[in-house]
Amino acid sequence: MNLIVFPGHALKGSASLPADKSISHRAILFAAMAKGESHIEEVLLSGVTRPMLDAIQAFGVEASFQGTHLTVRSAGWRAWRAPIAPLHCGNSATTLRLLAGALAAAGVPAILDGSEGLRRRPMDRLIIPLRKMGVPIRGTSSGTAPLVLEARSPEKPLKAIEERLPVATAQVKTALLLAALSAEDRVTVTEPFLSRDHAERLLRAMGVSVETTFGPDGSARHCLTPPKKPLDPFSLRPPADFSSAAFLIVGALITPGSHVRLSGVGLNPGRTGLLETLREMGGTIRVRNVREIHGEPLGDIEVRHSPLRAAKIRGARVPAMIDEFPAFAAAAACADGISEAHDAEELRVKESDRIAALCSELRKVGVEAEEYRDGFRIVGRREIPGGKTHPHGDHRLAMAMAVLGLAAANPIIIESAEITEESFPDFSGVLQRLGADVRLEQKK
């Protein structure tokens, strides 16, 4: 399916956004690890969360829907049974890595596999520390999926370790904290900067002691004390996904005449680096009605079209906007000046090599973009010529090119645009309801 975005139409009004993907992922899995009945309202049902639902049911956990309300009934992670077939995680590294941590705690044998794209993503950063803990796990000779976890006696606790991660990554951090639930003593995971902390917040709500302290160098140290009782079940309604909101925010900022309101958007400080960056670029963005629900901050975001200036991103800001670099690139393409990103090597191992793919696709529509080893350089311009692009199997790259089309001189065509369903169901429909001129057509 091709998505054609025609320029010259402002975004106006309010939009409903899908539930937060990161929180939905964790909530589904953590509910299966708890003992009792948990409830998740408005859970995200998309290409990246369905494999997690399939996985917990393969462990013998009951999951049922009433509309978008998910009820999970579980006897706890210690009662999981071994799946009878390999668990296919689709294109979701979050699913695979979090499941590896949970299975490590449970001592349940399983094979974790996924798409060809997922098989290219590095897993040694997870495999190595899990082995230090005594988890019988292996990947391929190149340190990738499929991952094989062998059975481990639940009577034998895992070793308590102190692990320092080379990059701030919430996926690996969360997996190690889940494995730590069955450790003999406290497990410490240190990352160079704080990554999103949805897991820590939810684990605390489930009765687990997770302490986070910060070093003078900005590092974040997380200490989990293994609980002596089953995890408490919970009721949760995830906020709207900031990573999905990011594309509408940027679309409104770069399209003349736009004024958009987004309600109930998650404002976890580990996720809102783009919001701070766009404000520094001159974006008119107001956040109102800030509140906290189930331990997660959220608020209503109001955005108006604004002339933007270039920005330079590096250091601690990077993990706080790691999933929003495609949206940032669209904003940078329309900003006055030269924008740069550094310290973002992690983008090389996302759904695509996001550094190479972003630069390649921006050049296709007439934007000057240059790759760095750890980031990129984008020369902003007042008029984007437009053209045809391909998302490289990356949902966020597809949405970035779509919103860039709102401010282009000529239409931008996104091939294989159905990939946006991975995280933002009905993305094109939301744009259309806000006033954009977008059309879907079958590939010729």
N, C-alpha and C positions, 0 to 999 in steps of 0.2 A: 504494500500500500504506500502510495506517495502522498505526502502532505504538502500542499502549496499554500504559502503565506503571502498574501498581497499587502503591500505597504499602504500607508496613508489613512489608517483607521485607528482612532484612539481607543484605548481601553478605559471603560467607565463602568462603575457600579461595584457590586459585592460578589464574591465568589465563594463557593463551598469547596474546601480542599480535602484530599484524602487524609486519613489518619497517618500519624508519624510511622514511617517504615521501620526505623531503628527500634522504637519502643514496641511496635507490634511484634516484630521478630522476637524480642526478648520476652515480652509478656506471654506469648504462646508457649515458648520453651519453659519459662520459669513456672507457669501454671502447671505444666506437666511434671515439674520437679517437686512441686508442693504436695502436701498430703491433705486432700479434701477437695472442695468444689470452688473453683475460681471463675470470675466473670469478667469478660473484656467486651466493652461496648464499642461499637463503630470500629472494629478491628479492620486494618487494611487487608483486603483480599486482592492480591495481584500476583503477577508472575513470580515475584521474589519471596512472597510469604507462603504461598501454597505448599512448596516443598517442606517447610517447617511443620505445617499442619499434618502432612502425610507422614512425616517422620515420627511425630509423637504418637500417632495412631498405630504405627508399626511397633511401638514399645508397649502396646496394650492399654494406652491411655484413651479414655473416652472424650471425644470432642464433638459438640453438637451446636448447630446454629438455629437461631430464630431471627430471621432477617440478617442484620450484621452484628447481632449480639452473640458472642461465642461463650459457651459454657464448657469448662474443662474439668473433668472428674478424674482424679488420680490417687493411687495409693502411695505416691511418693517415688522419687527417683531410685530408691533402694529396691523397689518392687518391679522395676522395668524388666521386660523380657527382651531377649535378643531378637532383632528383626530377621525375618526368614529370607530376605532378599537385600541386595545392596540399596542404600538410601541415595536416591538421586536428588541432588541439591540444586538442579537447574543451573542458572548462571550466577547463583548467589554465594559469594565467599562468606558472607555473614552467616548464612545457614550452616555451611560446612564447618567453619571454625568454631561457632558456638556449640554445635552438636558434638564436635570432637571433645570439647571441654566437659560437657555434661556426661558424655559416655565414659570419659576418663574417670569421673567421680563414681559412676554407677558400676564400673568394671564390666560393662556389657560388651560382648564382641559385636563388631559391625564393620561394614565397608561403606565409606563415604565417597561418592563420586558425583560427577556433574557434567556440564556441557564442555565442548572443546575449549571454549574461552576460559571456563573455570579451571580446567586442567592445566592451563598455562600459568596460573597465578601461584606465587611462591608460598610454600607451606612450611619450610624449614624453620622459620621464625616461631612457629607454633610447635612443630614436632620436637625440636631440640629441648626446649624447657619442659615439655610434657615427659620426655624420656628422663630428664633429670629427676623428675618427681617419681619415677618408677612406672610410668604408663607404658604398656607394651603396644607401641604404635609405630607404623612405618608408612612412608610414602614411596614414590617412584625413586629411581636412582638420581633424578634431577631435582628431588625435593618438592614434588607436586602431587596433586591428586591423581588417582584414587588413594585415599588413606585407609589403612587397615588397622583396626584396633582389636587386639586379642582379649580373651576373657581374663579377668583378674578377680581374685577372691575379694569379696567385699569386707572380709574380716581383716585383710591386710591393708592398713592405711597407706596413703601415698606419702612420700617424703615432703617435709617442709623445706621450701627453698626461698632464696632471695634472688629474684630475677630482675635484671636491668634491661629494658627493651631499647634497642638502638634507635627506634622511631616511635613516635606517639601513635598508637593504633588501638582503637577501642575494641576491635574484633579480637585481637590476640590477648589483650588485657582481660576482657570478659571471659574468654575461654579458660585462661589460667585461674581466674577467680572461681569459676565454676568447678574446675578440677580440685581446687583447694578445699571445697566443701567436705571432701573425704580425706584430707591430709591429717597427719599425726599431730601437727601443731600449726601455729600461724604461718601463713605464706605471704610474702611481700613481693609486690610487683611495682617497679619504678619505671616511669616513662619520662623522657626529656621535657615534655610539656603535657599539660592536662588534655586528654582527649575526652570526647563526650562521656558523661558519667551516668547514663541511664541505668546501666546494670547495677552500679553501686547504690543508687537511690532505691531501686526496686528491691534489691536484696535486703537493705536495711528495713524496708517496710515489711519484709517477710520474716523478720526476727534475726537476721544475720548481722554480726558485728563486722563492719567494714570501716576502717579508719583511713582517712586521706589527709596527708600532711604535705607541705610544700617546702622545697629546699631553696636556699638563697639564689641558686641558678635557675629557678623557675620549674625545676623538676617536680613531678607529682608522685608521691609514694603511697601505695595502697596496701594496707595490711588486713587480711581476712582471717578471723579466728573461726575454725570449724565449729559449727553448731552442734550441740549435744541433743537436740530434738529435731523432729521433722520441720521442714519449711512450712510457714503459715500460708494458707491460700489467701487470695486477695480479690478485690473488685477494682477495676481500672477502666478509665476512658482515655485513650491516648489523645493528646492535642493534635491539631492539624500539623502536617509535616512542613517544617521550615524549608527543607530542601526542595519541596514542591513549590512552596510559596516564593522561593527565590526567583524562579523564572517569571512569575507574574510581577514581582517587584521590579525586576530589571526591565521587563517589557513596558511597564508603566513609566519608568524613569526615562527611557530612550525614545518614547513615542509621543510627539507633541499632542497636547490636549488631554492627556490621560489623567485619570483620578480614580484610584482603585482602593477598596477597603477589604481587608482579609481578617476574618474573625477567628479567635481561639487558636492562634498559631503558637507552636512550641517555641519557647525562648530560653531553652537550656543554654547556659553560658558557654558550654563546650561546642555549641552549634551555630552561634550567631556572629561569627567573625565577618561574614559577608555584610551583615547589617551595619556593623561598625565601619567597614571599608567603604561601602556605598555612601554613608554619611560623610566620611572624609573626602570622598570624591565630589561632594556637593549635592548629594541626593536629598530631596525633601521627603523625609520619612518620619512619621510620628507613630509612637507606640502608646496605646491607651489601655485602660482597664487591665493592668497587669495583676495577675493573681496566681495562686498556686493550687493545683489539684493533683491529689495523689503523689505529692512530692515533686511534681514537675511544674516549672513556671511557664505561663502562657499569657498572651495578650492579643489585642487587636491592632493590626498594622494598617496605616493609611499612607498611601504613596501618591505623589504628584510628579508629572513630568518635570525634569530638571536638567539643565546643562551640566555635564559631568566633566571633571578634570582627571587626568591620569593618576594612577596610584602604583606604589611599589610594595609588594607583599613578601614577607619573609619571617623566619623565627616563629614565635609562639602563635602568631596569627594563622599560620598555615593549618595546624590540626583543627582549629576552630572553624575553618571553612573548607576542609578538604574535599567535601562532596559538592561544594558550590563553585569550584573553579570554572566549570563550563559556563555558568551564569555570569561569573565575574568576567570571563573572556568576552562575552557578548556586550557587557557594559563597557569594557575597555576599548572594544572596537569602535564605539561611538563617542568615546571621551576625547577631550582636547589634550594631546600630548602622547607620550610614550609610556605605557604601563609595563611593569615587569613583575615576574613571580620567581622566587628562589626558595630553596630548602623544601621543595615539593616533589622529591624523587618518588614519593609514594604514588603519585599520579601515573607513573609508568606501569603500575601493576593493578590498575582498576579494571573495570569491565573491558576497557581497551587501554592501549598506551595513550592516556589522555593528553599527554604533552604532544606527542607526534600527531595524534588524530585531530586535536583542536587546531594546531597550526596548519595542518594540511587542509582542513575544511574551511578555515577562515580565508586561506589564500584562494580557494576556489570561488569565493564570493567577492573577491577583490580587496581583502584586508591584508596588509603587510604583517606577517607573523613569523617569528624566528624561534626555533627551539634552543633551549639551554639544556645541559645535562639534568639540572634540577628544577627546571621551570621553563619560562618562555618570555618573549618580548612581543608586545602588540602595539602597532602604531595606529592610534585612533584617527578616524576621518569623519568628515561631516556627511558624506554620502557613500553608502555601501552599494556597489553596483548590483549585487544579487547573483543568482546562479543556482546550480544544482549541487547538492551535497549528499554525503552518505554517512550514517552515524556509526559505522564500524561495530554494530551490535551493542552500542552504548546508549541507554535510554536518556541519560543527561546530556550527552552531546546532541542528540536529536532535538531535545527541547531547547537547548541553547541556540541552535541554528534557527529554530522556529521563531523565537522571540526576536532574534536579530532581523528576521524578515519583516517585522513590523516597522522597522526604521530604515529599511533599504530603499533604494531608488526603484528597484524592479523586484519582482517576486523571487523568493527563495523556495526551492523545491527540496524537500527532505525525502530521500528514498528510504524504503523499509521503516516507515515511521511508526508502524505498529509496535515497535520496541518500547515506545513511551508507556505502554500498558504495564511494563515491568514495575513501575513505581507510581505512576500517575494515571489511573484509569480515566478515560474521557478527557484527556488533556486538550485535544483539539476542540471538543465541545465546550469546555470552559472558556477557552479563548474566544470562541464564536459568541457565546452568551455575553461576554464582556465587550463585544463590538468589533472584534477582529474579523477580517475577511479571510477565512481559511477554507480550503476545500480538500477533501480526500478523493483520491482516484486510484483505480486499480493500475498496477504496473503494466506498461505496454510491452 
